Amino acid sequence: MKKISSFERIVGNISEAEKEQILRDKGERFDDQAFEELKGKEREKTPEELQIISLANEATNEVRRKYGLENFDIPPKNIHIITEEAWPIEKSVAFYNSMLQGIVVREQPARIVFMKKIFHEMLHFKSYNAVQVTTGENPELDEYRVGLTVHTRDGKKMYFANLNEAVTEEITKRFVVKFFDNPLFAQEIQQTRDVMNKYRHAVTESGKPLFDNDTFYAEVEGKKSWREAVGRLFGAQEKSKKIITESFTYKSERRILNTLIDKIFERNLDKFQDKEEVFEVFAKGMITGNILPVGRLIERTFGNGTLRRIGELDQDMRAQEEFVNSL
């Protein structure tokens, strides 16, 4: 059966006919991406951006096929590029809204950066999605599942959002680096290598190394305007210059995930050949929606209640990391 939206399932105390209607409504929302509030803020996509969207569709479909799912293409009309001037400062530079069945991204000055943002949000779009009719006196239609993230039935809390973002960004990193040799990004990647080689000792204003293993784009400040650009000092002779960088994100979330994977692997050497096999348990659960193997693996390794405790600490990253380190 062809997917008509990102949603696979409706949860709630309503009839099957009502659930089917909700799915049809979401299918119509998927097809109808005309939003009044975006008028005057959204711009047309360039031919290069359309090409990148196509590449991202192919790559994220490869992820779905790996776990036994069919292709699910996200049309360009479901991706909304907002001009820099119209982008709200309080928003992150890109996000996926399951209820509106669309991706919204601030225009990006570099193709490889646009590719990374689109791939990450498209992966959320193509992960397991479920919607619910919440419990309580005033039931509402709301998210229930997006990847590993689980919302409570009353819609007031959600768990495992940190794990979900960590797994999504790890998959994003694995795939985006494969595009470094693509002619579409070749000039930007060479520029990045040149900047990183020339200014290898560059530091941030706090004195920390500017470049690390997550840095995938760099340029010496030019005509382009990046709202998030900050001063990057390098060398006594060139303190007036700035280096603009882009890196793979969710560093804290990924560090917690990788610590968890390390500990699971160390205690299950008879079950896994390498740490990547452990990661695959999380990735498969996120894409297919079957998170029982994730829960069983964590509970069997660390004891009952461990998974729930990790989820409960989602709003306190430091406490969550301390807990995972203590396992």
Secondary structure, DSSP 8 states (H G I E B T S, - for coil): ---SSSEEEEESSS-HHHHHHHHHHHHHHHH----GGGTTTB----HHHHHHHHHHHHHHHHHHHHTT-------GGGEEEE-TTTS-TTS-SEEEETTTTEEEEE--SSHHHHHHHHHHHHHHHHS-EEEEE--SSS--EEEEEETTEEE-TTSS-EE-HHHHHHHHHHHHHHHHGGGGGSTTTHHHHHHHHHHHHHTTT-EETTS-BS--TTEEEEEE--S---TT---EE-STT-TT--EEEEE---HHHHHHHHHHHHHHHHH-TTT-SSHHHHHHHHHHHHHHS--HHHHHHHHHHH-TTHHHHHHHTTT-HHHHHHHHHH-
